[in-house]
Amino acid sequence: MTRIRRGYIARRRRTKIRLFVSSFRGAHSRLTRSITQQKIRALVSAHRDRDRQKINFRRLWVTRINAVIRENRVSFSYSRLINNLYKKQLLLNRKILAQIAILNRNCLYTISNDIRK
């Protein structure tokens, strides 16, 4: 019986996966079954943490805005500021408001005072 030489497709697929996990430690970068499991796990974690990152940044922006607004010694909170922004139909998102709060507090104070009146 003659010898059958297998194709290279499976080997090409494995090397592609190996390139993805080449920085992993131990058997996670050497054994094929372990490599596939670790690749799936890494991609799941990356997808989950992208969503968490968005949540964490929004939480940070809210905290910064609230801290600067309350520092003004006025009985004015973050929720009232956002509510008044929506009433006046000013389209400033939380990221921009947080940058204004850090870089130019007086500007945020004037915005909040104008909204209140």
VMD Tcl script that draws the C-alpha trace (Angstrom):
set ca {
  {0.00 0.00 0.00}
  {1.36 3.37 -0.92}
  {1.88 6.13 1.60}
  {-0.67 8.94 1.56}
  {0.67 12.38 2.26}
  {-1.87 14.50 4.10}
  {-2.67 18.03 3.11}
  {-1.39 21.14 4.82}
  {-4.73 22.74 5.70}
  {-4.96 21.40 9.24}
  {-1.33 22.28 9.91}
  {-1.88 25.78 8.54}
  {-4.89 26.22 10.84}
  {-2.88 25.10 13.88}
  {0.03 27.39 13.10}
  {-2.37 30.30 12.75}
  {-3.75 29.55 16.20}
  {-0.20 29.12 17.55}
  {0.71 32.61 16.37}
  {-2.24 33.99 18.35}
  {-1.19 32.30 21.61}
  {2.58 32.49 21.19}
  {2.93 34.81 24.19}
  {1.06 32.50 26.57}
  {3.03 30.49 29.16}
  {3.64 26.76 29.36}
  {1.34 24.27 27.73}
  {-1.07 27.06 26.81}
  {1.24 27.95 23.96}
  {2.40 24.44 22.99}
  {-0.36 21.83 23.11}
  {-2.94 22.06 20.36}
  {-6.02 21.27 22.44}
  {-4.96 23.64 25.18}
  {-4.14 26.32 22.60}
  {-7.65 26.25 21.13}
  {-9.25 26.45 24.58}
  {-7.04 29.36 25.61}
  {-7.75 31.23 22.40}
  {-11.50 30.93 22.95}
  {-11.10 32.04 26.55}
  {-8.94 35.03 25.57}
  {-11.41 36.22 22.94}
  {-14.34 35.87 25.34}
  {-12.48 37.88 27.99}
  {-11.56 40.58 25.48}
  {-15.17 40.92 24.34}
  {-16.47 41.09 27.92}
  {-13.87 43.59 29.06}
  {-14.53 45.95 26.18}
  {-18.07 46.34 27.52}
  {-16.81 46.71 31.09}
  {-14.36 49.37 29.99}
  {-17.19 51.49 28.61}
  {-19.08 51.12 31.89}
  {-16.02 52.04 33.96}
  {-15.24 55.13 31.92}
  {-18.82 56.37 32.17}
  {-18.67 55.82 35.95}
  {-15.42 57.81 36.11}
  {-16.89 60.71 34.13}
  {-19.98 60.84 36.35}
  {-17.81 60.87 39.48}
  {-15.63 63.70 38.17}
  {-18.59 65.85 37.15}
  {-20.34 65.27 40.47}
  {-17.21 66.13 42.47}
  {-16.66 69.42 40.67}
  {-20.33 70.42 40.83}
  {-20.58 69.73 44.56}
  {-17.30 71.57 45.18}
  {-19.02 74.81 44.15}
  {-20.65 75.03 47.60}
  {-24.08 75.10 46.01}
  {-26.87 72.64 46.71}
  {-26.56 71.30 43.21}
  {-25.95 67.69 42.35}
  {-24.98 65.71 39.27}
  {-28.50 64.43 38.68}
  {-29.96 67.95 38.71}
  {-27.27 69.15 36.30}
  {-27.99 66.36 33.81}
  {-31.74 66.88 34.19}
  {-31.40 70.61 33.48}
  {-29.14 69.89 30.50}
  {-31.86 67.73 28.99}
  {-34.53 70.32 29.70}
  {-32.53 73.05 27.96}
  {-31.68 70.57 25.15}
  {-27.93 71.10 25.46}
  {-26.23 68.14 23.88}
  {-23.09 67.76 25.99}
  {-22.15 64.19 26.76}
  {-20.55 63.09 30.00}
  {-17.10 62.68 28.49}
  {-17.00 66.31 27.34}
  {-18.43 67.55 30.64}
  {-15.77 65.61 32.57}
  {-13.00 67.13 30.42}
  {-14.43 70.60 31.03}
  {-14.62 69.83 34.75}
  {-10.93 68.89 34.87}
  {-9.46 71.51 32.54}
  {-11.70 74.54 33.14}
  {-13.88 74.43 36.23}
  {-15.11 78.00 35.84}
  {-16.59 77.08 32.48}
  {-18.55 74.23 34.08}
  {-19.74 76.58 36.82}
  {-21.01 79.07 34.25}
  {-22.75 76.32 32.31}
  {-24.48 75.06 35.45}
  {-25.49 78.58 36.52}
  {-26.87 79.44 33.08}
  {-28.85 76.22 32.98}
  {-30.36 76.86 36.39}
  {-31.64 80.30 35.39}
}
mol new
graphics top color blue
foreach p $ca { graphics top sphere $p radius 0.5 }
foreach p [lrange $ca 0 end-1] q [lrange $ca 1 end] { graphics top cylinder $p $q radius 0.2 }
display resetview
